[in-house]
């Protein structure tokens, strides 16, 4: 394979120079290649990373994958993989220059490589793979049979919209689409299966709901943003020869690696002041008799759209016997389920804010109720400027 004078033997020479023993951990930001194949443009797999980037695998078992294109003159896709922390900040773990993103062998190679040589030969167990609907990835999931697959929400809703011709009335389709969006608040596989029947099986069996993976987003906004910065700050939106891109990739990975060290992976959520005030306000307004403990770690609280008591809500939750989607939607939006099994925040709540941001007023309000979180100090409101209003008119008689 030739690329502006760079032949296969030269590529192999570069790869071997960047392939030191993984037991050496003194240089956390040095680029190394755990695995590579460089036979020709149709059989290429070059994985580049640093030990600092791979260290994120110690904190999360959720692997996020996405490809970006128009990177090299050979039209080779660039696969970026990483994970997100509880505050939804994306931490890249490495990049792979691949010949195609439609082949199952590409993803099998990726899974084998990062599981066997994640960092210092420590095994990396993948529990969930968050990606798009690539057929190659679907076939390769057998390589990690214990892992579950979660499809990006954007890709999922795009697939659903391909079926809009089944409903000729546009207004009816908009109602169905609204129901699909509401399905993001589902937090159980069994409930998802029932809802799928209600909305004509458009969703399918793929995991798309926010609660499918704890503390992991079902959107790839952070990764898409990173792909945009690759083109904006590094390739300058130009297709580069392979030799030039490898140099750019080295600089890019070093930048990511040093940034990862400056901003370590966070395992616990931090509550902002405005959320503490909102949680305190919620706690003052909530009916504490409607805070129902289901088991030692799970509580049910009413939502703003309450249409039933928490007792009835729990009964319907265990019965799973809704006759229509409207009945299910009414149940789903009437209360929130809060899981308090973690010793430190974030706690899991099924409200939309928590599923999107991992923090909400329900979980924080319960922590305040139990004394685990301090309540905000309200110092009151200052009086306005100016003289006090006179009680009587001037020169008036008593």
Buried (B, 14 or more C-beta within 10 A) or exposed (E): BEBEEBEBEBBBEBBEEBEEEBEEEEEBBBBBBBBBBBEEBEEBBBBBBBBBBBBBBEBBBBBBBBBBEEBBBBEBBBBBBBBBBBBBEBBBBBBBBBBBBEBBBBBBBBBBBBBBBBBEEEEBEBBBBBBBBBEBBBBBBEBBEEBBBBBBBBBBBEBBEEEBEEBEEEEEBEEBBEBBEBBBBBBBEEBBEBBBEBBEEBBEEBBBBBBBBBBBBBBBEBBBEBBEEBBEEBBEEEBBBBBBBBEBBBEBBBBBBBEBBEEEBEBEBEBEEEBBBBBBEBBEEBEEEBBBEBEEEBBBBBBEEBEBBBEEBBEBBEEEEBEEBEEBBBBBBBBBBBBBEBEEBBBBBBBBBBBBBBBBBBBBBBBBBEEBBEBBEEEEEEEEEEEEEEEEEEEEEE
